[in-house]
Amino acid sequence: MRDNHIVVGKILKNIGKNGDVKVLPLTDFPDRFKRLESVYLFLEHGNEYILNNDSELFEIANVDIQNESVIMKFHGISNQDDASKLRNALICIDEKDRIPLPDGRFYLYELIGFRVKAEGTYLGKVEKIENYGGDDLLKVKSFKEKFFFVPINEFFIIKINSSLKEIEINLIEGLIE
């Protein structure tokens, strides 16, 4: 996937015979789907973008938000066979089109590459953001080439300094082994 693209959803399955798809929103702003005009669809398993009439952009025909999911219809996708080919595709937008956050707030992916420190000692760098059903976790690669996880919550994260690209954490016993 391109560096300037961010994922805002994942297509779960096709619905009905007209080419509609059910989308799992991967954003804190599911209403954003109603404001989108077009998106990119990326298949992780093939490491490729899906083409729609020789274009990587899929124009959105309709969006309906229902409880925890989004139902979308794309121009050029008019039947269940075409829609089924979109299954498991990640819905991507250009980073420039993301919703701006207030000062002091961050998108989680922005923390990748930040150095992690505790009590003035650098412990490693954020490699990835993970989630196993609870809090989001910083996956930190230590300078000893080992990984440890830090929950992203007010107890563990003391301060995030975006200008220095540093995260200060509350180091408790057993967090790093």
Legacy VTK file of the C-alpha trace (Angstrom):
# vtk DataFile Version 3.0
C-alpha trace
ASCII
DATASET POLYDATA
POINTS 177 float
0.000 0.000 0.000
1.207 3.498 -0.727
2.629 5.548 2.139
0.191 8.402 1.506
-2.891 6.163 1.850
-4.697 5.462 5.097
-7.235 2.720 5.738
-10.717 3.784 6.844
-12.631 0.529 6.390
-12.697 -3.074 5.231
-15.249 -4.688 2.925
-16.713 -7.704 4.698
-19.112 -9.122 2.116
-21.510 -8.343 -0.686
-25.182 -7.810 0.146
-28.046 -8.572 -2.213
-27.992 -8.702 -5.985
-27.272 -5.049 -6.846
-23.578 -4.853 -5.934
-23.871 -3.370 -2.435
-21.154 -4.264 0.086
-21.052 -4.306 3.873
-18.106 -2.364 5.319
-16.485 -2.548 8.734
-15.479 1.046 9.573
-11.866 1.285 10.790
-12.190 4.893 11.838
-13.486 6.882 14.775
-15.496 8.910 12.248
-17.888 6.530 10.412
-19.902 9.511 9.138
-16.892 10.322 6.948
-18.109 7.693 4.484
-21.050 9.935 3.579
-18.652 12.742 2.605
-16.376 10.596 0.443
-16.717 10.779 -3.323
-14.179 8.097 -4.220
-11.818 5.626 -2.553
-9.058 3.143 -3.346
-9.560 -0.576 -2.693
-6.476 -2.543 -1.672
-6.129 -6.324 -1.333
-3.539 -7.209 1.297
-3.202 -10.853 0.284
-2.313 -9.860 -3.279
-0.553 -6.646 -2.260
-2.384 -4.824 -5.051
-5.062 -2.249 -5.724
-8.274 -3.389 -7.371
-8.958 -1.705 -10.694
-12.356 -0.351 -11.730
-12.451 0.258 -15.502
-8.650 0.756 -15.628
-8.718 3.192 -12.693
-7.643 2.635 -9.108
-10.359 5.019 -7.901
-13.803 3.684 -7.087
-16.494 6.358 -7.215
-19.107 6.006 -4.493
-22.734 5.846 -5.625
-24.397 5.495 -2.220
-23.622 5.143 1.495
-25.954 4.006 4.258
-24.781 3.827 7.871
-26.471 1.060 9.874
-25.502 0.531 13.517
-21.875 -0.673 13.551
-21.501 -1.098 9.792
-21.676 0.847 6.558
-23.421 -0.278 3.379
-21.748 1.080 0.234
-22.472 1.018 -3.463
-19.813 1.824 -6.052
-20.343 3.044 -9.610
-19.467 0.222 -12.003
-20.291 -2.528 -9.478
-23.831 -3.562 -10.375
-24.209 -7.217 -9.421
-23.252 -9.646 -6.680
-20.508 -11.298 -8.744
-18.660 -7.991 -9.161
-19.260 -7.089 -5.512
-17.974 -10.463 -4.255
-14.579 -9.695 -5.863
-14.243 -6.755 -3.443
-14.485 -8.957 -0.343
-11.730 -8.287 2.245
-10.515 -5.209 0.367
-9.266 -2.358 2.513
-10.909 0.984 1.796
-8.185 3.626 1.526
-8.145 7.392 1.178
-5.355 9.871 0.563
-3.801 11.008 3.840
-4.509 14.632 2.869
-8.246 13.814 3.022
-8.243 12.629 6.622
-10.255 14.474 9.242
-8.065 16.946 11.159
-7.741 16.302 14.880
-7.511 18.889 17.661
-4.073 19.830 19.012
-2.597 17.120 21.204
-4.571 14.312 19.519
-2.989 11.808 17.141
-3.952 9.172 14.673
-2.434 5.944 15.946
-0.455 5.299 12.767
1.335 8.626 13.320
3.031 7.134 16.403
4.897 4.528 14.352
8.595 5.377 14.440
8.394 7.362 17.701
11.060 6.578 20.303
9.777 5.229 23.609
11.372 6.243 26.887
10.795 5.831 30.614
12.431 7.898 33.341
14.809 9.443 30.786
16.001 6.103 29.367
15.230 5.211 25.771
13.726 1.739 25.487
13.055 1.343 21.764
10.938 2.483 18.812
7.277 1.966 17.959
7.123 -0.573 15.123
3.379 -1.101 14.827
-0.005 -0.620 16.479
-1.770 -3.848 17.482
-5.148 -4.668 18.993
-6.170 -8.008 20.440
-9.600 -6.985 21.683
-8.747 -4.588 24.533
-6.718 -1.407 24.435
-4.728 -0.552 21.338
-1.079 -1.473 21.944
2.208 0.073 20.893
4.433 -2.717 19.598
7.882 -1.491 20.580
11.116 -2.963 19.282
13.756 -2.598 21.970
17.351 -1.744 21.252
18.076 -5.383 22.201
15.984 -6.460 19.160
13.131 -7.783 21.345
9.512 -6.650 21.292
7.264 -5.491 24.093
3.781 -4.014 24.146
2.541 -0.841 25.817
-1.224 -0.281 26.211
-2.326 3.048 24.787
-4.144 4.497 27.770
-3.697 7.264 30.332
-2.001 4.976 32.863
0.834 3.873 30.584
1.245 6.875 28.267
2.563 9.833 30.257
3.374 12.199 27.401
3.568 12.254 23.605
5.966 14.815 22.158
5.297 15.048 18.424
8.082 17.548 17.720
10.704 15.177 19.202
8.836 12.037 18.069
8.968 10.632 21.585
6.562 8.842 23.875
7.194 8.775 27.606
5.669 5.772 29.341
5.006 4.613 32.869
7.332 1.620 33.173
5.883 -0.950 35.521
7.537 -4.154 36.638
7.157 -6.933 34.075
6.300 -4.681 31.133
9.693 -5.359 29.541
11.167 -8.789 30.005
LINES 1 178
177 0 1 2 3 4 5 6 7 8 9 10 11 12 13 14 15 16 17 18 19 20 21 22 23 24 25 26 27 28 29 30 31 32 33 34 35 36 37 38 39 40 41 42 43 44 45 46 47 48 49 50 51 52 53 54 55 56 57 58 59 60 61 62 63 64 65 66 67 68 69 70 71 72 73 74 75 76 77 78 79 80 81 82 83 84 85 86 87 88 89 90 91 92 93 94 95 96 97 98 99 100 101 102 103 104 105 106 107 108 109 110 111 112 113 114 115 116 117 118 119 120 121 122 123 124 125 126 127 128 129 130 131 132 133 134 135 136 137 138 139 140 141 142 143 144 145 146 147 148 149 150 151 152 153 154 155 156 157 158 159 160 161 162 163 164 165 166 167 168 169 170 171 172 173 174 175 176
